[in-house]
C-alpha cells in the first residue's frame, strides 16, 4: 500500500499536480510513520511549490529519522530538480 502511494506521488509530481502529491504523502505518513522516504519526497514537492521553509522542516524530519544524507535547499526549483547533498 505504501509503495502504491509513493508511485502515485511520483506521477502527480511529474505532472505538476502537487496538491495531490501532498495528499498521497500524507497518507504514507499515517501508514508508515517511521519511514523517512515520504519526508524527503514531501520536501521535494514543497520545494517545487515554492514552500522552502516547510520543505526545510521536512528535510529536518527526514534527517532526524536516521538518514545518513545531509541536504539543504539551494537555488530555485524547476521541474525535475533534485536537492543536491
Secondary structure, DSSP 8 states (H G I E B T S, - for coil): -HHHHHHHHHHHHHTT-HHHHHHHHHHHHHH-TT-SHHHHHHHHHHHHTT-HHHHHHHHHHHHHTT-S------S---TT-----
